[in-house]
Amino acid sequence: MISLTQQIEELQKIQAILAEKIDTEVKTKIKLEKLASIERLETLIEPITQQLDLVKVSSRNSVGRFKVSLRDNYKTNFELQLQKYNQKTITQPTKDYGSLPRKAPILETEEIYVTLIGILKKQDERIKALENSN
């Protein structure tokens, strides 16, 4: 049977975990309430980044199981498609093969957002530097 002190310790651990989760949710809510902010953009892109960084265990190969993130999987597939496209255009340059292969939509979306956030951060730094120099 679990002693009373052990139960209290368990409850304190659970309380600390819940407090941390609540704090994270409050911070996220505050960031999302700022309608036009870099923090809001970062908060909106975070779930996409987390999904792309998920690691799945791939099926067995000759060496055994290996782990690949969704991002790496999408990039590898895109590179293979691009390689096939390039090979076709080299071997039969007169034939029309349509448009270039594209990255997975979720990967394209994340790259666009990350690029925009980077640009906005640089501009924000420049604006602050100009304001401080005056």
C-alpha positions as CSV (number, residue, x, y, z in Angstrom):
1,M,0.0,0.0,0.0
2,I,1.2,3.5,-0.9
3,S,2.0,5.7,2.1
4,L,0.4,9.1,2.5
5,T,3.8,10.9,1.8
6,Q,4.2,9.0,-1.4
7,Q,0.7,9.9,-2.5
8,I,1.5,13.6,-1.7
9,E,4.7,13.4,-3.7
10,E,2.9,11.9,-6.7
11,L,0.2,14.6,-6.5
12,Q,2.9,17.3,-6.3
13,K,4.6,15.9,-9.4
14,I,1.2,15.9,-11.3
15,Q,0.5,19.4,-10.1
16,A,3.9,20.6,-11.4
17,I,3.2,19.0,-14.8
18,L,-0.3,20.5,-15.0
19,A,1.1,23.9,-14.0
20,E,3.6,23.8,-16.8
21,K,1.0,22.8,-19.3
22,I,-1.3,25.6,-18.2
23,D,1.6,28.1,-18.4
24,T,2.4,27.0,-21.9
25,E,-1.3,27.3,-23.0
26,V,-1.6,30.7,-21.5
27,K,1.6,31.9,-23.3
28,T,0.3,30.4,-26.5
29,K,-3.1,32.1,-26.1
30,I,-1.4,35.5,-25.4
31,K,0.7,35.1,-28.5
32,L,-2.3,34.2,-30.6
33,E,-4.3,37.2,-29.3
34,K,-1.7,39.6,-30.7
35,L,-3.3,39.9,-34.1
36,A,-0.3,41.3,-36.0
37,S,2.9,40.0,-34.4
38,I,5.9,37.8,-35.3
39,E,5.1,35.7,-32.2
40,R,1.6,34.9,-33.6
41,L,3.1,33.7,-36.8
42,E,5.6,31.6,-35.0
43,T,2.8,30.1,-32.9
44,L,0.7,29.4,-35.9
45,I,3.6,27.6,-37.7
46,E,4.7,25.6,-34.7
47,P,2.2,22.7,-35.2
48,I,3.3,22.3,-38.8
49,T,6.9,22.2,-37.8
50,Q,6.2,19.7,-35.1
51,Q,4.3,17.5,-37.5
52,L,7.2,17.6,-40.0
53,D,9.7,16.8,-37.3
54,L,7.7,13.6,-36.2
55,V,9.9,10.6,-36.5
56,K,8.4,7.3,-37.8
57,V,10.1,4.0,-37.7
58,S,10.5,2.8,-41.2
59,S,10.1,-0.8,-42.3
60,R,13.0,-3.2,-42.2
61,N,15.8,-2.9,-44.7
62,S,18.9,-5.0,-45.0
63,V,20.4,-3.3,-41.9
64,G,17.3,-3.2,-39.7
65,R,14.8,-0.6,-38.6
66,F,15.6,3.1,-39.0
67,K,13.9,6.3,-38.0
68,V,13.0,9.0,-40.5
69,S,11.2,12.3,-39.9
70,L,8.3,13.2,-42.1
71,R,10.3,16.2,-43.3
72,D,13.2,13.9,-44.4
73,N,10.8,11.6,-46.1
74,Y,9.1,14.4,-48.0
75,K,12.5,15.8,-49.0
76,T,13.8,12.4,-50.2
77,N,10.7,11.9,-52.3
78,F,11.0,15.3,-53.8
79,E,14.7,14.8,-54.7
80,L,13.8,11.4,-56.3
81,Q,11.0,13.0,-58.4
82,L,13.3,15.8,-59.4
83,Q,16.1,13.4,-60.3
84,K,13.7,11.3,-62.5
85,Y,12.4,14.5,-64.1
86,N,16.0,15.7,-64.9
87,Q,17.0,12.3,-66.2
88,K,14.0,12.2,-68.6
89,T,14.8,15.7,-69.9
90,I,18.4,14.8,-70.4
91,T,17.6,11.6,-72.3
92,Q,14.8,13.1,-74.4
93,P,15.2,16.9,-74.4
94,T,12.6,17.5,-77.1
95,K,9.7,15.9,-75.2
96,D,7.6,18.0,-72.9
97,Y,7.4,16.5,-69.4
98,G,5.2,19.2,-67.9
99,S,6.0,21.3,-64.9
100,L,8.8,20.6,-62.5
101,P,8.0,18.4,-59.5
102,R,6.9,20.2,-56.4
103,K,7.6,19.6,-52.8
104,A,4.9,18.3,-50.5
105,P,2.4,21.2,-49.8
106,I,3.0,21.1,-46.1
107,L,6.7,21.4,-46.6
108,E,6.3,24.3,-49.0
109,T,3.9,26.1,-46.6
110,E,6.3,25.7,-43.7
111,E,9.2,27.0,-45.8
112,I,7.2,30.1,-46.9
113,Y,6.2,30.9,-43.3
114,V,9.7,30.4,-41.9
115,T,11.1,32.6,-44.7
116,L,8.5,35.4,-44.0
117,I,9.1,35.2,-40.3
118,G,12.9,35.5,-40.9
119,I,12.3,38.6,-43.1
120,L,10.0,40.2,-40.6
121,K,12.5,39.6,-37.7
122,K,15.3,41.3,-39.7
123,Q,13.1,44.2,-40.5
124,D,12.0,44.5,-36.9
125,E,15.6,44.6,-35.8
126,R,16.4,47.3,-38.4
127,I,13.5,49.4,-37.2
128,K,14.5,49.1,-33.6
129,A,18.1,50.0,-34.5
130,L,16.8,53.1,-36.4
131,E,14.6,54.1,-33.5
132,N,17.5,53.7,-31.0
133,S,19.8,55.8,-33.2
134,N,17.5,58.8,-33.1
